[in-house]
Each structure stands twice: as C-alpha cells, then as structure tokens.
Amino acid sequence: MEGYNFVGVFDYLMPIISGIFGGLGGFFFGRGKYKAEVRGIEASNDTEIISNAISIINLYKQELNELQARNDTKFNELNNMYNDKIELLREEIKLHKRTISFLKRENASLRKKIKGLE
C-alpha cells in the first residue's frame, strides 16, 4: 500500500462529502424557514377567507336593504290599489242605493196607478 495515493482519492471524495453536508445543513436550516413560510401562507389564507366572508355578508346586507325597499314599494302599491277598489265599491253602493230609492218611488207610483184602475 505504499504506492497508493490517498490524496487523489480525497480529491474525488471531498466534493461528494461537501455536497452531502451542504445538503443536510441546507435541509436543517431551511426547514425552519419553510415552516415559517407555511405559517405565513396559512395566515394569509385565513385572512383571505375572513375577507371573503365579510364581503359576502356585506352583499347579503345590501340585498336585504334593497329587498326591504322593494317590499315597501310593492306594499304601498298594493295598499293604494285596494284603497282605490274600496272607494270604487263605495261609489257602487251609493249608486245602487240611489237606484233602489228610485225604483221604490217608481213602484209606489205604479201601485197608485194600479189602485186607481181597479
């Protein structure tokens, strides 16, 4: 083994050993950074979910307000329509009462005529 040159072997093994230790060191030191990035992304996702929920709630509030306004408008229209119909029916009742009164007078007049003919 006298003639065996270990220096040449170390020339080939040093980059491999450096690569292995560098990879392991990068893995161990990068793991903390990776976990921190994951926590940041999770927090960002939570914030985005909350933001989306708030915007959905605001949309529902806006729709409810618009629905209330439309409901009030339709209620007022329906109320006015029924009030007009009530007034029309009252006028019709007055007309029928006048017709009844006229027909009663006509009936009484015709009865007198019939009595006069008998």
C-alpha positions in Angstrom: 0.0 0.0 0.0 3.0 2.2 -0.1 2.3 3.2 -3.6 -1.4 4.0 -3.1 -2.1 7.8 -3.3 -4.8 8.8 -0.8 -4.5 12.4 -1.9 -6.1 11.6 -5.2 -9.0 9.8 -3.5 -9.6 12.8 -1.3 -9.8 15.0 -4.3 -12.7 13.0 -5.5 -14.4 12.4 -2.1 -14.2 16.0 -0.8 -16.8 17.4 -3.3 -19.1 14.4 -2.5 -18.8 14.8 1.3 -19.2 18.6 1.0 -22.3 18.1 -1.1 -23.8 15.7 1.4 -23.0 18.0 4.4 -24.2 21.1 2.5 -27.4 19.4 1.6 -28.0 18.2 5.1 -27.2 21.7 6.5 -29.5 23.3 3.9 -32.2 20.9 4.8 -32.0 21.5 8.6 -31.6 25.3 8.3 -34.2 25.6 5.5 -36.7 23.6 7.4 -37.4 26.4 9.9 -37.7 28.9 7.0 -40.1 26.6 5.2 -42.3 26.2 8.3 -42.4 30.0 8.8 -43.4 30.4 5.1 -46.1 27.8 5.6 -47.4 29.6 8.7 -47.4 32.9 6.7 -49.3 31.3 3.9 -51.8 29.8 6.3 -52.3 33.2 8.0 -52.7 34.8 4.6 -55.3 32.2 3.6 -57.2 32.8 6.9 -57.2 36.5 6.3 -58.4 36.0 2.7 -61.2 33.7 3.9 -62.3 36.2 6.5 -62.1 39.0 3.9 -64.3 36.9 1.5 -66.8 36.2 4.3 -67.0 39.9 5.2 -67.7 40.8 1.5 -70.3 38.1 1.3 -72.0 39.4 4.4 -71.9 42.9 3.0 -73.5 41.7 -0.2 -76.3 40.0 1.7 -76.9 43.1 3.8 -77.1 45.2 0.6 -79.6 42.7 -1.0 -81.7 42.7 2.2 -81.8 46.5 2.2 -82.8 46.5 -1.5 -85.4 43.8 -0.8 -86.9 45.9 2.1 -87.2 48.9 -0.2 -88.8 46.8 -3.0 -91.1 45.2 -0.4 -92.2 48.7 0.9 -92.8 49.9 -2.7 -94.9 46.8 -3.6 -96.8 47.1 -0.3 -97.6 50.7 -0.9 -98.7 49.9 -4.5 -101.0 47.1 -3.3 -102.3 49.2 -0.5 -103.2 52.1 -2.9 -104.8 49.6 -5.3 -107.0 48.2 -2.5 -107.9 51.7 -1.3 -108.9 52.6 -4.8 -111.0 49.4 -5.1 -112.7 50.2 -1.7 -113.6 53.7 -2.9 -114.9 52.3 -6.2 -117.1 49.8 -4.3 -118.4 52.6 -2.0 -119.4 54.6 -5.1 -121.1 51.5 -6.5 -123.0 51.0 -3.2 -124.1 54.7 -3.4 -125.3 54.1 -7.0 -127.2 51.0 -6.0 -128.9 52.8 -3.1 -130.0 55.6 -5.5 -131.3 53.0 -7.9 -133.2 51.3 -5.1 -134.6 54.6 -3.9 -135.7 55.4 -7.5 -137.2 52.0 -8.0 -139.1 52.3 -4.7 -140.6 55.6 -5.8 -141.4 54.2 -9.2 -143.0 51.1 -7.5 -145.1 53.3 -5.2 -146.2 55.4 -8.2 -147.2 52.3 -10.2 -149.1 50.9 -7.2 -151.1 54.1 -7.0 -151.9 53.8 -10.7 -153.0 50.2 -10.3 -155.2 51.1 -7.3 -156.7 53.9 -9.4 -157.5 51.4 -12.2 -159.3 49.0 -10.0 
